[in-house]
Amino acid sequence: MFALVVLVAFESFAVTTVMPQVADVLDGRALYAFAFAGPLATGVVGMVVAGAWSDRRGPAAPFAAGVLLFVVGLVVAGAATHMAVLVAGRLAQGLGGGVVNVTLLVAVARAYPPVLHPRVFAWFSTAWVLPSVVGPSLAGVVADLAGWRWVFLGVAALVVPAAVPLLATVRGLAASPDESPATRPRTAPDDARRRVGWSVLVAVAVLALNLAAPLDPPWAQLAAGAAAVVAVAAVRPLLPRGALRARTGLPSVIVTRMLLSGAFFGAQVYVPYLFVDRDGWGTTASGLGLSAAALAWSAASVVQGRLGSRLASRTAVRLGTVLVLVGVAGAAGATALGLPAWAVVLVWTACGAGMGLGSSRLNVLLLGWSSPQDQGRNSAANSIADAVGAALALALTGVVFVAAGGDAAYEGPGPFVGAFLLTALLALGAALVAPRVGVPPTERQDEALPSGTASASAPST
């Protein structure tokens, strides 16, 4: 799992770094945000399918299917000669990535006891360290020497040997660790079909929202607003009851994840774009902000993993959301004031630290609120919230960016400031909802222990 996450992390940093060049070469600046939001939208469908599939059969079969789709999408994107073809490849890649994401969460739930979940997710964050340091620079070098296509094709070639041994391992993980196949509850076929139908509607609405960006005003804003309303309405049945009302417990964990992902990933794609457009940086140097934030993300995640139960998950999430708010709002302010690139890198580093604290403990809270029978369903809901939040944010920032003149050559900070301010509102929402994530049963046991007493399930190191 660690090796696969390393490759996924490299692909994320590499594609974000080279996408400004790709958009220029393929004359696709108007579809820039679509290239990021599209995979997230189709990923929602993959997540819903993978959740039900994993609960019924275990994670092995959906994992294999997800890896295959992910690799095919990378190959299509790498061979694209038009921005629309590249986006099509990214859609297939997102579908497979959504499946893989859910199956990894289910595998963690099946293979490790709750006391080790913070450490496992800390290792997942640590897997982003090396890609965060060398990924943007290596992607820039590959793009400069061999062409941007090999950023996609190279990752495709490496994913297969990393996934094959993992597939052999996850085959041994049952659909539920506490039940036999004869007594295991199964998702009703009608319910599964309804959930897939809703996920397809979410994906279509998000894709339509992205396609609204090139329209002339006010049609772009009207179409984007209508598509956003449809997307939110369609995602509601895919989330735990009470999620959109931020009910205490699992529903608030899910909605915090949605808002936090929208704030961070909706803004992140514009950080290297700003350095290329405004400061004239090359592809290699423009990844500096991404590397600094990723290092901070990993460091903060390692810290929370080492602290374990000494740091309450609710406290970590509250602190993390505040740091993301400071980072995104700071990026908007630094850009509006025309501050040098290092100022943007500094505030974006704080944003990465917030994600390291918040996202890791949101995963812990998710599994803490889940029973063995609904780990797949809840993991899918968590991943759906992650993807929909980021996809909607990217689509809406794309509309704002194009409306402010961002589809032409750089003429001022307006398009970037607008994108950052929109995501700052999402970060504010995450900070307001974070206190409602609650304390799951797995942490109440630790809180009940006297100070200095170790849990019976804790490792004796």
Number of C-alpha atoms within 10 A of each C-alpha: 17 16 15 20 21 22 19 18 21 26 22 17 25 29 21 23 31 27 22 22 19 21 17 12 14 14 13 22 23 21 23 25 27 28 27 25 34 31 27 32 32 29 31 34 26 30 34 30 22 31 30 27 24 27 24 19 17 26 31 25 16 24 28 18 16 26 24 20 22 24 24 18 27 27 23 21 26 22 15 16 13 15 22 16 15 22 24 18 26 28 28 25 28 30 25 30 29 32 32 28 20 31 30 19 22 30 24 19 24 22 15 11 11 19 20 19 23 25 21 20 23 25 19 22 27 24 22 25 23 16 25 29 19 17 26 30 22 20 27 26 16 19 21 14 10 11 15 22 20 19 24 21 19 15 18 22 14 13 20 14 12 17 17 12 11 17 17 10 11 21 15 13 18 21 26 24 14 12 13 11 13 6 8 15 15 14 16 10 10 9 11 17 14 14 21 20 15 22 28 22 20 28 26 18 23 32 24 20 30 30 20 23 28 17 16 11 12 10 13 20 19 14 18 25 15 13 22 21 12 17 26 17 15 20 22 17 15 24 22 19 13 16 21 16 11 19 19 17 20 29 25 25 32 31 29 35 30 27 26 33 27 29 33 28 20 30 27 22 21 25 23 27 23 21 21 21 19 18 12 12 16 17 26 23 16 27 31 22 25 25 26 22 26 29 23 24 29 27 20 24 30 24 15 25 24 13 13 17 17 12 14 17 26 21 16 21 30 22 19 29 31 21 25 34 26 19 30 31 25 22 28 25 18 20 22 16 11 14 12 12 20 12 17 23 23 17 24 31 24 24 31 30 26 30 30 31 31 31 24 29 29 25 21 23 27 21 25 21 21 19 12 16 18 20 27 32 26 27 27 31 26 29 28 30 28 24 28 29 28 28 33 28 29 36 30 26 26 31 27 22 24 23 21 18 16 21 18 10 10 14 11 16 19 19 23 25 23 20 25 29 20 22 31 27 17 25 29 20 19 29 22 14 23 28 18 18 27 20 18 19 13 16 19 11 10 19 15 10 11 9 9 6 9 13 16 9 10 13 9 7 3
